[in-house]
């Protein structure tokens, strides 16, 4: 069990646990440092930091995960130690959340054309106060028996190449790096092997824009892949971070909080960079 997990989601976006429950779970598992990185929102950070007061041995890093677009794919950018009270950041993230809602409604219409009938009201109920995401559509489909697993929802219907997929408005990766830096945060490229095209070319471009890290220790990454990312991080003088990308939606197949071995050095390097 790792003592560091720098990639965790809560009910503030598309996770199952509330921010307070994330903190309690992490503390119960003996973690020393976590980061709350909900999709396109910082709404869970205040609650997480408040909950962490009850666990002095646990450090909670305020963060977010911003979705960006590239030709034929998307890139996700993590932002650590962001100024979550920044009005500019809040405005930009709110626009992205609105786009998520519009995209979800369009996907529901596409699903209906395929004979899969789920209600927007039910998707909203599942999402609660969080950011509406595709996992919420998948849960609604699962409830009605259209699919047998969350994975099937993506492979058959709402994955990028699925018949019910719809795009939404996103920033470019460079714009996301700049937005995180403007909010006094540290931008880190998330799960880089899910990025498309020339990874080193992307890293070079983002480093010039202010990238400080690359998510190296990640669920399902093999030792060979980790080695490749460590080499890339060394070449571009980036911090090698990592995390579970925990959502808690599909417990049967998910890696739990702290389930990815992330060196304490990753958190220490981030903290040192934040102080600078």
N, C-alpha and C positions, 0 to 999 in steps of 0.2 A: 504493500500500500504506500503510495507516494504521499509526501507531506505538502506537496504543491499541486495546485490545479488552477490554471490561469484561463480557463474557458468553460464557463458554466452559465446555463440559462435558467430563468425562473418564470413564474406566471406573469411577470411584467412583459414578456413576449410570448414565446411558445413552449415554455417549460411547464412541468407539472407541479413543482414545489414553489411556494411563495418565497420571496427573498429571505424572510425570517427562517423558513424551514430549510432553505439552502445552507444558511449559516449554521443552524443547529446540526444538520446532517454532517457538514464538514467538520465541525468541532467534535462531534461524536466519533468520527472516523480518525481523529487525531491529526488532522491537517494543521499546518502552521500558516500557510498563505493561500488564499483563493482570490479569484477575480470574478465579479459578476459582470457578464458580457452579453446582455440581452440584445436582441436584434433591433436596431434602429431606434433605441430608446434608452434613457437613463432613469426611467421612472422608479425602478426598484432599488436604486442605490441608497437613498436616504434610509429606507427601512432596513436594508442589509447592514449598513453602518451602525444603526441604532441597536440592532439585534446583537452585533458583534461586541457591544459593550459588556455583555454577560459572559464573554469568552476571551479573557485577556491574552491567552496564548495564541489566538487566531487573528491574523492580519487580513483585512478585506480591502482589496484594491478596486476602486471604482473604475468601471470600464463600459464598453459597448462593442457591438459588432455591426459594422456597416456593410450592406450589400452594394456592390458596384457592378457595372456592366463592361464587358469586352466583346469584341466580335465573336459570335458563336459560343458565348459562355458568360460566366460571371466570376468575380473575384470578391472575397470577403476580407474586410480590413478590421482588425481589432484595435481598439484605442484604450490605452491604460493610463491611469492617473489623470483622467480628463477633468476639466472644470465642469462638473455636471450641473452647475448653476448658470452656465453661460447662456445668455438669451439667444445669441446667434446659433449656437448648437441646437438649442431646443426648437427654434423655428425650422431649421433645416431638417431635423429628424422628424418633426411633425408632418412636413410635406411628404416624407418617405412613408410614414405610417398611413397617411391618407391614400397614397398610391397603392399600398398593400390591400386596403379595404376595397378599393375599386377593382383591383386585380382579382380578389377573391370572389366578388360578385360576378365578374365576367367568367371566371372558371366554373362557378355554379351553373351559369347559363349553358356553358359548353357541356358540362356533365349531363344536364337535362336533355340536351340534344342527343346524347349517347344512351339515354334511358336510365341514367343514374340521378335519382331525385333526392336532393338534400336541400334543406331550407336555410336561407341566410340567417334567419332568427336563431336557429339552433347553432350555427357556426359562431354567432356572436355570444351565445350563452356559454359555449365551450371555451371561447377565448377569454371571457370575463372582462377584466380591466386591462388585459394584456394586448399586445400587438397581434392582429389577425395574421395567421400564417398558414401555409399549406398543411402542416400537421393537424390544424383544427378541422380542415376539410376532410382529411383522412379519418379523423376520429368520427366525424359525422357519417361518413361512408361506412365505417366499420360497425357503428351502432345499427345501421339499417341492413347490414348483412350483404352489402354489395361487394365487399372484399373480405378476405380471411386474415389479413395482416396489414400493418401500416406500410410495410415495404411494397405490398401489392398495389396500394393506392398510387405510389409513385411510379412503379414499373409499368402499370397498365394505363394510368389516366393522367396524373398531374406532375410527372417528372418532366424535365426540360423537353424531351422528345415525345411526350405523351399527347394524345389528341385533345385533352382538356387544358393543356398548359396555356398560360397567358403571361405576357411580359408586363412589367411595370416600370415606372420612371425610376432610374437609378443614377447615381453619380458615376463618374469614371474613377478608376483606382487612384489616379493622381489627385483628383479633387477630394477624395475621401482622406487621403494622407494630409492634404493641406487643411481640411476641415478639422481633423484631429489635432494637428499642430496649432491651429488657431485657438483651439480650446485648451491649449497648454498640455496636451496629452502626448503619449508615445505611440505612434502607429506601428503595428506589427501585421505582417501578411499571414492570414489564417489559412490552415490546411492547404498548403501550396500545391500539393499534388492533385487537387481538384481544380486548379486553375488550368486554363487551356493555352495551347501554343507554346511559345518559347519561354520557359520559366526563368531562365537566367536573364533573358532580355527584359522581362517584366521586373525582376528584382533590381536590375541596373537602373531602369527608368524610375522606379519607386524610391530607390536609395537617393537618387539625385533630387527627388522631391521632398525627402525628409524621413524616409522609412528608417526605423531603428531596430527592427527585429523580424524574425521569421519563425513561425510555429513549426518546430522541428520534432518534438515528442508529441505524437498524436495517436488516437485510437486507430488500430489496424495498420499502422506504419511498421514495416519490417526493419530489422537492423540495417539492411542495405540502404533503404530509403532514408533512414535517420542519418546514416553516414554521409549520404549525398547532400542532405540538407545542412549538416554540420560543416561540410566542406564549403558549401555555398555561403553560409553565414560567415565563415572565416575569411573568405575572399572579399566579402563586402563589408566586413567589420560590423556585423549585425548580431544582436542578442538572440540566442537560440532559446525560444520559449516553448511552452507545451501545455496541454490540458486534455480533458476528457470530452469536451463538447457535450456535456451532460444536459439532457432535456427531461428525462424521466417519463417520457410518454410511452415508449415501447420497452418496458423493463426487461422483457424476455431476451432482448438482443443488445441492449445498451451497455456501454461501459459506465460504471458508476462513478460518482465523485471520488477523485483520488485514485481511479483505476488505471491511470497512465503514469508510468514512472517518469517524473519530471525532476531534474536535479534542483536542489535548493539554490544553486548558483544562478539559475534562470530568474528566480524571484529577486535574488540579491542584486543581480545586474540591472534589472528593471528599476528597483528602488534607488540604486545609485544614479542611474540615468535621470530619474525623476528629480532627484535632489539637485542635479546640475541645471 
